[in-house]
Amino acid sequence: MQQEKISEALKTALADSRLQGTHISLYLAILTIWEEKNFKVEFFSCRKNIMTRSKIRSFSTYHVKIRDLVDWGYISYLPSYHPLEGSKIALIQLSESKKAYQK
């Protein structure tokens, strides 16, 4: 069931013309972390881990793309300014994301 959600999330992201390769890479990294965290509604991950997985090396690019994913309804993101605590991330329900994209 959860694998179907990942598949649906990727299909939705790939169909969204606003997303560039870096958005897709970042979103895929977040999806893999979500899977590792046993599909919890909210989970924590540090910026370094997400950047490494998504192959994004620029802090500026990372923050711009995260902001886009938040603004476009793909994720909820609450940054942590503590190096050992991760930022709080939640995936927005895909049905909500699709509605926002179709407007």
Residue, then its C-alpha position, 0 to 999 in steps of 0.5 A: m500500500q505504501q509503495e503505491k503512495i510513493s508511486e503515485a507521488l512520483k507520477t504526480a511530481l513528474a506530471d507537474s510542469r513547474l518541477q525541474g530536475t532538482h525538485i524531483s531529485l529533492y522530492l525523491a530524496i524526501l520520499t526515500i527518507w519517509e520510507e526509511k522512517n516507516f512512513k510516519v506522518e511527520f518525520f525528522s531529517c537533517r539538511k545534510n542528509i537530504m542534500t547528499r541524497s538529492k545530490i544538491r550541493s548548494f545551500s541556496t538551491y536547496h532552500v529555494k527548491i524546498r520552498d517551492l515544494v512547500d509553496w506548491g503543496y508537496i511537503s510541509y517543512l519546519p526547519s531546525y536550526h540545531p545541527l543535530e536535530g533534523s527539520k520536521i517534514a510531512l508529505i502533504q496528502l496527494s489528493e490535496s496536492k493534485k487539487a492545488y495543481q489543477k487550479 
